[in-house]
Amino acid sequence: MEEIKIRRAEERDIPDIDKLLYEVHKVHSDVRPDLFKPGAKKYNDEELKTIIADDMTPVFVAEKDGSVLGYVFCIHKQYVNSESLTDIKTLYIDDLCVDETARGLHIGSALYEFVLGYARERGCYNVTLNVWAGNDSAMRFYKKIGLKVQKIGMEKII
């Protein structure tokens, strides 16, 4: 059995990424059906092609035995010449998903560690992400791998 290999996503990975996009969207639509449409996904294939090709929005996949078992979507962020914010470089994790059949194989941790190394190599100050309230398994995972709460979004449904 092969080891987990993490690499930059390519267009040929789109069918596997699509499957995972549906999985992660289901988690969100189960938690917040008022915000997320059931049976949908975050990006269409044309959007995925653009995202995958852009160095400012790198996507990495975890592959084992020729199958994509996880992905992480990243976005480079920096506020240059802001009146109130420093111009640190941030790598924002827009989405991280591990195939539900491959959970427990430490693929999520491997993707996260890869992203940390990638961010360090590019001079980033930090790596950030958001977690939806109610996605308790994701919250536990992110705390376990060392992330700390940076800010909290709040709402009042009216």
C-alpha positions in Angstrom: 0.0 0.0 0.0 1.3 3.4 -1.0 1.9 6.3 1.4 -0.2 9.4 1.3 1.2 11.8 -1.3 0.2 15.5 -1.2 0.5 17.5 -4.4 -0.9 20.5 -6.2 -4.3 19.7 -7.7 -4.7 19.4 -11.4 -7.7 19.5 -13.8 -7.7 15.7 -14.0 -8.6 15.7 -10.2 -11.8 17.6 -10.7 -14.1 14.5 -10.6 -12.6 13.4 -7.3 -12.7 16.9 -5.9 -16.4 17.2 -6.9 -17.2 14.1 -4.9 -15.6 15.6 -1.8 -17.2 19.0 -2.4 -20.6 17.3 -2.2 -19.5 15.5 1.0 -18.4 18.7 2.8 -21.4 20.6 1.5 -23.7 18.0 3.0 -22.1 18.5 6.4 -22.9 22.2 6.1 -26.4 21.8 4.7 -27.2 19.3 7.5 -26.0 21.8 10.1 -27.4 24.9 8.5 -30.2 24.1 6.0 -31.3 27.7 6.2 -28.1 28.8 4.5 -26.9 25.8 2.5 -29.0 24.1 -0.3 -29.0 20.3 0.1 -27.4 18.4 -2.8 -25.3 21.3 -3.9 -21.5 22.0 -4.0 -19.5 25.2 -3.5 -17.9 25.4 -7.0 -18.8 24.3 -10.5 -16.2 22.7 -12.7 -15.4 25.9 -14.6 -14.8 27.7 -11.3 -12.6 24.8 -10.2 -10.4 25.0 -13.3 -9.8 28.7 -12.6 -9.1 28.1 -8.9 -6.7 25.2 -9.6 -4.8 27.2 -12.2 -4.3 30.3 -10.0 -1.2 30.5 -7.8 -3.1 32.8 -5.4 -5.7 30.1 -4.7 -3.7 26.9 -4.5 -5.5 23.6 -4.1 -3.7 20.5 -2.8 -4.9 16.9 -2.9 -4.0 13.9 -0.8 -3.6 10.8 -2.9 -3.2 7.2 -1.9 -3.1 4.2 -4.2 -4.0 6.5 -7.1 -7.2 7.9 -5.4 -7.7 11.4 -4.2 -8.9 11.0 -0.6 -8.8 14.7 0.6 -8.2 18.2 -0.5 -7.4 21.6 0.9 -8.3 24.9 -0.9 -6.2 27.9 0.1 -6.3 31.6 -0.5 -3.3 34.0 -0.2 -4.4 37.2 1.7 -2.6 40.4 2.5 -3.8 43.9 3.3 -1.1 46.2 1.8 -1.4 49.9 2.7 -4.4 49.4 5.0 -5.1 52.2 7.4 -5.9 49.8 10.2 -4.4 46.4 9.4 -0.7 45.3 9.2 0.4 43.9 5.9 1.2 40.4 7.1 0.8 37.5 4.6 -1.9 35.1 5.6 -2.7 31.7 4.0 -6.5 31.2 4.5 -7.8 27.6 4.3 -11.1 28.0 2.5 -12.0 24.4 2.6 -10.5 21.1 3.9 -12.2 17.8 3.3 -11.2 14.1 3.8 -13.3 11.4 2.1 -15.6 10.0 4.7 -14.3 6.5 3.9 -10.8 7.5 4.7 -11.3 9.3 8.0 -8.9 8.2 10.8 -6.0 7.7 8.4 -4.5 11.1 9.4 -5.1 12.6 5.9 -6.5 15.8 7.3 -3.4 16.2 9.6 -1.1 15.5 6.7 -2.9 18.1 4.5 -2.7 20.6 7.3 1.0 20.0 7.9 1.7 20.3 4.2 -0.1 23.7 4.1 1.9 24.9 7.1 5.1 24.1 5.3 3.9 25.7 2.1 2.9 28.9 4.0 6.2 29.1 5.8 8.1 28.8 2.5 6.1 31.7 1.2 6.8 33.9 4.2 3.3 33.8 5.7 2.7 35.0 9.2 -0.2 32.7 9.9 -2.7 30.2 8.6 -6.4 30.8 9.2 -9.7 29.2 8.6 -13.4 29.4 9.6 -15.6 26.6 11.1 -19.3 26.7 11.1 -20.9 26.5 14.5 -22.5 23.1 14.8 -19.7 21.3 12.9 -18.4 19.8 16.1 -16.2 17.2 14.5 -14.3 19.8 12.5 -14.0 22.0 15.6 -12.5 19.0 17.6 -10.1 18.2 14.7 -8.8 21.8 14.3 -8.3 22.2 18.1 -6.5 18.8 18.2 -4.0 19.9 15.5 -3.2 23.1 17.4 -5.5 25.9 16.0 -6.8 28.5 18.4 -9.9 30.7 18.1 -9.0 34.0 16.3 -12.4 35.6 16.1 -16.0 34.6 16.4 -18.8 35.4 14.0 -22.2 36.0 15.5 -25.7 36.3 14.1 -29.3 37.0 15.1 -31.9 35.4 12.7 -34.9 37.8 12.4 
